Amino acid sequence: MFPTRRPALFAGVIAASLLSVSAIGATAQSSDPMADIAMVRVLHASPDAPNVDVYADGEEVLSDVAFGQISDYLEAPAGEYQIQVFAASPDPATDGAVIDAMLTFAAGTMTTVAATNNLATIEAQVIADAWEPVADQAQIRVVHFSADAPAVDIAPDGAEPIVADLAYPTATDYLTVPAGDYDLEVRPAGTMDVAVQLDPFTLNAGHSYSVFAIGSLAGGTLIALPVVDAVYVRTVTPDTSPDVDAAGDVTAQGAVDLALAASPGGAVVNLEVGREGLRKVWQVLVRTAEGNGTELSFDYGSGELVNQESETLPLLARTAPIVTAAEAIDNAEAAAGGGNVVELQLERELDRTIWEADVAGTSRRGVEVWVDAETGGLLGPASSTAVSCNRFGCKTDIDAQIGNTSVNCNRFGCNARR
């Protein structure tokens, strides 16, 4: 989450002619943009740089990012930001920023900001992520972010190039190809010498991928980093009218109702607010009537089913809890004295299974409430929960007496004394 200076938000043959080099920084297109919001992710591609912290307008947005790591997309109100990168430390302000750049992110765009080159000459690269995943095929592009590597060709093993003379720091366009396994190699342009082998590389239907060539050829750290950029989202209009709050958004109870309507006989075992591309959704994990796991994503505003996929159930969720998710939500919101549950999950604490509920209030404060999954009773009521919240989340300290057990909990865990 970037600083909220503006209105806050939390909220089928590969052919060389089709895979052409695009300009860095082109405007991305989105089939489902969110008004006034940009999506930004950060890649550490400087091979000899230490772990780094990333700041936007003087506030930390990412910490301790290592070489080869790429963040999830972060939400940013559209506009100009001062982006600074520091060597990771308890007090980065004591050291100078290794990157200090003013960058503009337009509404409805997806952007990757990468730190490239060696530390002595480190620089920021900005590349638009213009993915548009399709249901029955895959998309792929290649990005050359290795500063000391020459221009490269990308080819099937031992074959003619499908991409020729791709130079630092450019990228190919996204190419739509049949899903399947591909054996590819990266070679210095005009040669048959293999610099990086991609065998096998599986492209799944409905997925858009970027393959980043990062690291140093001379330093022996040159690697190919494949990343899933986006997954195809399908939309289904709900058959039921979900419960909504005063703003017209679907509540946690509404998300539970939608999930159970889509999976009759199932039991909700986890839910949270998340993202499908640029769309804010409720992500609901259901133990189906057959005992399998399925995750359903519902549009946060309309309740439309936008995605459904199989999911492995955590151990605690393999048996449906006695206290349902709907009952736990009611109890948690009542204990918090109002507000709305924004996350609910089964956990094991104090030798018992509990529902752990995060309840957001009308302000930017919130509480964490534990509900016994067998009795529905409260473990550490909201009144005994001290919560300190900032834009990165909440740290919770709980002191409670449960029967003969004295409990002290903080963000590192719980200690129980009998």
N, C-alpha and C positions, 0 to 999 in steps of 0.2 A: 504494500500500500504506500503510495507516494504521499508526501505531505498535502493536507487538504487546505491549500491556500484559497482555493476556489470552492464552489459548493461541494460538500463532502459526499463521498461515495463509499459505502461499506458494501458498506454494503457488502492390334495390340503389339507392336514392335517398337523398341526404342530407336528413334531416328535422330541423327545429328541436326537435321533441319528444324526439329521441334524443340530441341534442348539448346537454346541460344543464351548467350551471356546477357544479363540485364544490368541496368545501372543501379548502383548502390543508392539507397535513399528514395527509390520511387514510391509513390503513394500506394498503399495497400487498399484492396477492396474487401469488403465484408458483406456477406449475405444477411447478417443479422447484427448490425452495429448498435451500440448503445450510445445514445445522444450524449455528446460532449465528453466522452470517455475514450482514452487511448489505452492500449495494452502494451506493456513493455517488459522485456526480460533481459537478463544480463548474462554474458558468457565470459568466463576467464580463459583467455586463449594466449596468454603471455607465458612462454614455457619456463623462464627463469625467475619470474616474479613470485613473491611469497603469497600466502593467502591474503585476501583483501577484504576490506569493508567498503560498502558503496553507500554514498550519501546523495540525497536529492534536496536541494535548497537547505543544506545544513542539517538535515535529519537522516539518521541511519535507516536504510531500507533493506539492506542485506549485510550479513556479517560472516566473516571467516570463509569466504568463497575460495576454493582451491582451483588450481589449474585443471582444466577439463570439465569443470562443473558449469552447468547452465541453470539458471533459476526458472521457476514457474513464471507465467505472465503475472505482472503486477498491474493493478488498476491505477490510472493516473488521470485526473481531470486534464483535458486537452490544454496545451499551452507550452510555455518555455520554462525550462528548469536548469539550474546549475547542477550538473552531475559531477561528483568528485569521487575518486577512488584512492583509498589509503591502504598502506600495508596494515594488516590486521593487528590491532593492539588495544589495550585497555583505554588508551587516550590518544586516538589518532590525530587529534588537533595539534599534538606536540610535534608531529612529523608533517612534512609537506605532502600535498596530494600528488600522486604520480600521474593522475589524469584530472584535469579541471576544465570542463567544457560546458558551454551553454547549448542545450539541445532543445528543439521544438518537436512536440508530439501532437499530431493532428487528431481530431475526433474521429473515431471509427477506424483507427489504424492499429496494426500490430507491428511491433518493432523489436529487433534484436540489437542491443548495444554490446559490442565486444571489445575487450581489452586485448590488443594484439601486439606483436613484435616483442623483442627482448626488453627487459626492464629499462635499460639505458635509453632506449628509443621508443618506449611504450606509447601507444596511441589508441584512440577510440575509433571504432568502425561502427557505422549505423546502417542497418540493412532492413528494408521492409519485408515483412512476412506476408506475402499476398496469397496465402493458401485458400483453396476452395475445395475441400474434400468431397468426393462423390461416393455414393453408396457401394457400388460394385467394382470399383477399381482403386488403385493407389496413386498417390502423387509423390514425386521426389524431386529435390533439387540438390546441387552440390555447391558448397561455399569454400573458397580458397582463402584461408586465414593464416597461412604459414608464411611469414614475411621473408624468410631466407630460402624458401623453396622456389624453383623456377616455375614457369607456366607448365601446366600438366594436361595430360589427356586422360579421360576416363573411358574404359573399354571393357567389354566382356573378356574373360581370360584368354589371352593370346590372339584376340581379334582386333579388327579395326576400331578406332575410337568412335564413341558415340558423342563425346564432348571433346573438342580439340582446343588446345592452347588457352586454357582457363588460367588467368593470371591473378596474383595477389593484388588487391583485395576485392575480387569480384565474385559474383554468384550467377548460377544459371537460373533461368525461369523454372517454375514448377512444371513438371511433365507428368501427364496422366498416363499410367501404364497398367497392364494387367497385374493383378495380385499374384504373388508367387515368390519362389526363391531365385535369387540372381547371384551369379559369380562375377564379381567386378574387380578391376584393379586400377590403381592410380599410377600413372607413369609420367616421368618427365616428358614434356611435349616433344613429339617426333622420334621417340625411342621406344624400345620394347622392354626397358628396364622397369621392374616393378618396385615402386616406392612404398605403396600401401596396398595390402590385399583385403578385399571385402568378400570373404567366402565363408559360408553362404550368407547372403543378406536377404532377409525375409521381408517382403512388403505385403502388409495386410490390407484387404479391401476396406475402404472407408477411412483410411489413414493418410495423412500428409506428413512427409518426412523432410528434414534437412540433414545432409551429411556434411559436417564441418571438417575440413582438413586443417589441423592446428598443430602447434609445436614447432620444433626446429629440425630441419633436415641435417644440418651440420652437427647439431647436438644430439642426434639420435633419438629425439622425442617426438618425431612426426607421427601423428595418429589420425585416424578417421573417427569422428565422433557422430554417430547417428542419433537423431533426436526426433521424437514424435511431436509435430507441431500442432496438429488438430485431428479430431475424429469426427466423422460424419454424424450429424444429429438429425434424427427423424422426429416429426411432430405428430402427435395424436391428440385430438380434442377429447377432453374428459367426458365420461358419461354421467358424472355426478357434479353437483355444484359444491365445491369445497368450502370449508370454513375460512373466512377472511377476516383481517383486522380492520381497524378504522381507516387505514390507508388503501384498503382494497387488495392487499397482498395476502397470499395464502399463508395461514398459520401452520405451526407444527402439527396441530390436530388435523387441519385440512390436509396436510401432506400424508399423515397416517391414513386418513379416510381414502384418499386417492390410491395409495399403495395397496390397501386391502381390497379395494374395488378392482384393481388391475390384477391382483393375485388372490383370488378367493380361497379361503381356508388357510391363508398364510398368517405369519406373525411378524410385525415390525421389530427388528432387533437393533437398529441403529439409524439415526438420521442426522443430517447436518446441512447447513447452507453451503453451497459450493458454486462451481461454474461449469458450464458446457460451452466451450468457446468463449464468446462474449456474453453469454446469457446466464443470468443469475438463476439458480435452481435449488430446489430441495433434492438432496441425494438421500434416498431411503433404501436401506438394506432390509430385505425380507427373507425370512425362512419360509419357503413355500410349503404347501400342504404335503408335498412329497419329501420334504426334508432337505431340499437343495437351497442354495443361496442365489438371489437375484437382486441386482441394484437397479432401482428405477429413479430417473431424474425428471422432476416436474418443474415447469416454469414457475418461478417465484411469484409472478404477477397473475398469470392466467390459469395455472394448473395444468397446462398442456403437458402430456407425456413426451419428452424430447429425446429420451434415450433409455434403453434397457439392455442389460448384459448380465451374463452369469458371473457370479462372484463366490469365492471360497468363504464359507462361514467361519468366523473365529470360534474357538472351542466353546466359549460361554454361550454362543448363540445356536449351538446345535440342538439344544432343547429349548422349546418355547418357554419363556418366563411365565410364572404364575400371574404376576402383576403385569398387565399389558402396557405397551408404550403409551397408549392414550390415557390410562390411569396414572402412569408416572408423570406425564405432562401436566395433568390436572393438579396433582399433588405438589409438584415442583413450583408451578406458577402460584399456587395458593400460599406455599411456604415463603416464597419470595415477596409476597405482598403486591403482586402485579407483575407486569412485564410479560415477555414472550420467550418461550424456549426456542433457542437457536441451534442447539446441539443436544443429542441424547444418545448415550451409548451404555452398553452393559460392561461392567467392570467387576473385578474381584477385590474387595477390601474387607478387612476385619473378619476374615474367614466366612464371608457371606457374599452372595451376588447382589450387586446394587445397580440401580439406574443412576448414572451420573448425568445431571442435567445442567447445562449452562443457560441461565435466564438473563436476557438483556432487558434493561429497564428503559424508561423514556429518555434517560440521559445516556452518556457514554460509559456509565458504570453498569456493573452486572454482578450476579452472584452465581455460585456453583452450589447446587443442592443434590444431596444423595438421598435416594429413595430405595428402601429395601425391596428387592425384586420378588420376595416371597410374601411379605406382609403389607407392603405399601407404606410402612412407617418411615418417618424421616430419620436420617442418620446425620446429625449435625445440621440443625435447621438454619435457615437463612440468617436468623438473628444472631447466630454465633459464628457467622462466616465473615471474615474481614477480607475485602477484595480491593486490590489496587490495579487500576486499568490504565493503559495508554493505547496508542493506536496499533501497537503490536500484539495486544492481547491482555490477559489478566493474570495476576499472581494471587493465589488464594491461600489464606491461612485460616484453619478451622480448629477451634477448641470445643470439644463436646464431651458429654457424659452419656454413654450408652449402656444402660444397666450398670454393671460393676466395672465397666471398662472406661478408662480415661483415654481420650483420643486427642492427639495433636497432629494436624496435617498441614503441610505446606506444599509448594510446587514440586518438592523433591520426593514426596511420599508421605507415609503415615507411620506414627509410632503409637502402639496401643499398650496400655499398662492395666493389668487386671488386679 
